[in-house]
Amino acid sequence: MFKKENYKALEKKLEFNPNIYRQILKKIGFIDSFKGEWSVIEKQENRYLKELKKIATIESIGSSTRIEGAILTDDEIKQLLKDVKITKFETRDQQEVVGYYEALSIILDNYDKIPIAENYIKQLHKILLGKSEKDARHRGDYKTSSNAVVAKYPDGTEKTIFKTTEPFLVNKEMSELIEWTNNNFNKDDFHPLIVVALFVYEFLSIHPFQDGNGRLSRLLTTILLMKAGYQFVQYVSFERIVEQRKKEYYEALMDGQKNRYGEAEKIDLWLLFFLDSLETLIKKLQIKYENYSNIGGYLNKRQKDIVDFITNNQPVKLQDILEKLPDYSKNTIKNDLIYLKNENAIEQVGKYKGATYILKK
């Protein structure tokens, strides 16, 4: 057990001005209100939730690996995972995708049985990098040489975001962080969402492993949120929101980390970004769930694919759908669109060649 002053060093980063506190409490209130509403929906265990979970899993794998520089699309990932039993992967991207899939699957199935402890975090890291040949030497072990947080952008450029904890301090800082997190999960001093946000920020600042820290931080975000009762995060991808707001994500982390180990180190921007991302996630989930649950009849896989495509790309034209689903004829897709309109899943805007399709409002 470490000293109280170590607790204070962590908690000092949560000392904000009253205006920031008001924003934080407002966002937490919105998230917790939805959490209560969602618990009722989830108890129904209907088929829509299983479908949403499948979609979110693919999106999470795709986004989290692409944030770190991978290039596989969601469709390519979906196809790869159909053959996940193969033992040899041609590219590093494929190795990273399968590793993330296996670690995420374990978390979604066993989050309530996995304690937040160093040995379990190391084991998750080992699974995450389990298929990565170049990481075989250091997977599951803390780093032995310095590393920095580097942002990788689609054009191939890289930017050093911040320096990280030196290897000889990793054991101490990880031990302190995990003890503080576990203690505060069971107390009323800090709201669980604040505890999760601080844990993720500190984990990324420590960067305890040689590689895979970004991906592992997002997996740990999921397990911590689910342990805290926010199980709805498994039905829509938090990683997708981070990918879409990648610039803000790094800026929020940098804002606190630029003052690392100093009195001025605060995580107000990071905490607001984290909570705002959860708000965005909730709004997306509400739209997706309403879309699925408002469909009265049974949808086959092709029709579900059409609805998903419209959900993520609306407004879309018939030609867009045909390009997305090239294995089906124009008449088949047209008939599906008529069926989906009749089932109040989508609506058509405009006529003839200018017609576009959106989700039913």
GIFENSUL-V888039 format. One record per helix or strand of 2 or more residues. SS is the DSSP state (h for helix, s for strand). FROM is the first residue (numbers start at 1). TO is the last residue. If there is no record, write none. Layout:
BEGIN
ss:SS from:FROM to:TO
ss:SS from:FROM to:TO
END
This chain:
BEGIN
ss:h from:4 to:14
ss:h from:18 to:43
ss:h from:47 to:67
ss:h from:74 to:82
ss:h from:92 to:113
ss:h from:118 to:128
ss:h from:133 to:135
ss:s from:148 to:152
ss:s from:158 to:163
ss:h from:167 to:185
ss:h from:192 to:206
ss:h from:213 to:227
ss:h from:231 to:234
ss:h from:238 to:244
ss:h from:246 to:257
ss:h from:268 to:293
ss:h from:301 to:313
ss:s from:316 to:317
ss:h from:318 to:324
ss:h from:330 to:342
ss:s from:346 to:349
ss:h from:352 to:354
ss:s from:356 to:359
END
